[in-house]
Amino acid sequence: MRVAAIYDIHGNLPALEAVLDEIRAGGADLILVGGDVLPGPMPVETLERLRGLETAAQFIQGNGEAAVLAQLAGVESGTLPEQAREAVRWNAQQLHPEHVSWLTSWPATCSVEVSFLGRTLFCHATPRNNTEIFTRQTPEEVLLPVFREAGAPVVVCGHTHMQFDRTVGKTRVVNAGSVGMPFGDAGADWLLLGPSVEFRHTSYDLRQAAERIRATAYPRAQDFAERNVLVPPSEDEMLKAFARN
């Protein structure tokens, strides 16, 4: 079983389209969508593209989907900054009932037998919740309690939008990076698993993508096009930001 793990799309349909073209050419048996398909500038179009996948797919829920579903239930998180709350509210307004039902059905984690890697646990942030933040620099002693009960030799996560491959105790922990909002080089980051762990970076027409995003009614369309597509934050910048939190 070869698995393409795509995380943190954030409604960036042009990035997703480019990655799916590469996956189709590479012959993955399964596409694992690791959460935070939402929020973003093209939520309905992105969900519809994923619903129409011809390759077998499994989905897990990220904190982005959880925030949008909570908004629809009348619960607005006070922990999000106003810009993020505005994006969540707008995304919630775009969804149709069938999208809501589908997102609600996504589990928090799933396990897949991957060729030569064995049982692999997929989660959004960590095995115990979808909001915990850690990076390649987080001390191992901090993470040992988080992954001790993972129950799988390999754990794949996302959430922090930066790829890495590290060991925590006896567990190999791999971050898939972000398709739609990478921190580092502009483009789209994802993983191809089996028989090895391959970090993939897909280039696409960034200027055309930025124009498509600016043409949406997304309340942060201009900022998303500039800061998440054309000139993303650097990895060093984000590592320092996460270390302060």
Beta strands, then each sheet from edge to edge (+ up, - down):
strand 1: 3-6
strand 2: 30-33
strand 3: 57-59
strand 4: 109-114
strand 5: 118-123
strand 6: 154-157
strand 7: 164-168
strand 8: 171-175
strand 9: 188-193
strand 10: 197-202
sheet 1: 3+ 2+ 1+ 9- 10+
sheet 2: 4+ 5- 6- 8- 7+
end
